[in-house]
Amino acid sequence: MALTVNLVAADHEVWSGEASLVVAKTTIGEIGIMTGHEPVLGVLAAGEVRITLEDGSKIIANAQDGFLSVEGDIVTIVAGNAALIS
């Protein structure tokens, strides 16, 4: 079972796919999301969003000024400014 992750900037999709773990920096600290997580809505702080794919590889993006939403196993990250680092 995997998370469906959508990382979008204000005007375009940055990355979308399946992952086993998402870690993002919010205004109250880092949050880690795995399958089965309770629904949550968080305000992003400037920092990295780390997405671990099911094969163990990682995608890292810089994001700020937005929010993170978890509903079921769907994670949506909307940032005013987001760009892939690796």
Secondary structure per residue as TSV (DSSP state, phi and psi in degrees):
chain	resnum	aa	ss	phi	psi
A	1	M	-	360.0	140.2
A	2	A	-	-134.6	161.8
A	3	L	E	-83.4	144.8
A	4	T	E	-99.4	120.7
A	5	V	E	-116.8	133.3
A	6	N	E	-126.5	115.5
A	7	L	E	-111.4	115.8
A	8	V	E	-128.5	146.1
A	9	A	E	-93.9	179.7
A	10	A	S	-59.3	-32.5
A	11	D	S	-123.3	3.8
A	12	H	S	-163.5	159.6
A	13	E	E	-80.0	131.2
A	14	V	E	-91.6	-47.6
A	15	W	E	-159.3	147.7
A	16	S	E	-150.0	142.3
A	17	G	E	167.3	-164.7
A	18	E	E	-103.2	146.0
A	19	A	E	-147.9	162.3
A	20	S	S	-99.7	-21.1
A	21	L	E	-153.5	139.5
A	22	V	E	-128.7	130.4
A	23	V	E	-124.0	128.0
A	24	A	E	-137.2	153.3
A	25	K	E	-93.1	123.5
A	26	T	E	-110.9	177.0
A	27	T	T	-67.8	-15.5
A	28	I	T	-112.6	11.9
A	29	G	E	125.9	-179.9
A	30	E	E	-75.9	147.3
A	31	I	E	-128.3	137.4
A	32	G	E	-112.5	134.0
A	33	I	E	-120.7	127.5
A	34	M	-	-126.7	171.4
A	35	T	T	-56.6	146.0
A	36	G	T	83.0	5.1
A	37	H	-	-65.5	146.0
A	38	E	-	-63.8	151.5
A	39	P	-	-58.8	140.5
A	40	V	E	-153.5	151.4
A	41	L	E	-131.4	123.0
A	42	G	E	-130.4	150.7
A	43	V	E	-92.4	126.0
A	44	L	E	-72.8	144.8
A	45	A	E	-107.1	161.9
A	46	A	E	-62.1	129.3
A	47	G	E	162.2	-169.7
A	48	E	E	-84.8	146.6
A	49	V	E	-112.5	119.6
A	50	R	E	-108.4	122.8
A	51	I	E	-116.1	118.9
A	52	T	E	-98.9	120.2
A	53	L	-	-77.7	167.0
A	54	E	T	-64.6	-24.7
A	55	D	T	-86.0	2.1
A	56	G	S	95.2	-12.6
A	57	S	-	-72.5	161.1
A	58	K	E	-125.5	146.8
A	59	I	E	-118.5	131.1
A	60	I	E	-122.4	131.6
A	61	A	E	-129.4	152.5
A	62	N	E	-98.0	127.8
A	63	A	E	-140.5	152.7
A	64	Q	E	-159.5	163.7
A	65	D	E	54.0	62.8
A	66	G	E	-165.7	-150.7
A	67	F	E	-145.9	163.6
A	68	L	E	-123.7	133.2
A	69	S	E	-128.2	135.5
A	70	V	E	-124.1	125.3
A	71	E	E	-141.8	115.4
A	72	G	T	64.2	-132.8
A	73	D	T	-105.9	31.2
A	74	I	E	-112.5	122.6
A	75	V	E	-111.9	123.6
A	76	T	E	-118.6	126.2
A	77	I	E	-120.0	116.4
A	78	V	E	-114.9	119.6
A	79	A	E	-126.8	141.2
A	80	G	E	-63.1	-29.6
A	81	N	E	-141.2	115.7
A	82	A	E	-141.2	138.5
A	83	A	E	-149.3	141.4
A	84	L	E	-69.5	137.8
A	85	I	-	-98.3	-45.1
A	86	S	-	-152.2	360.0
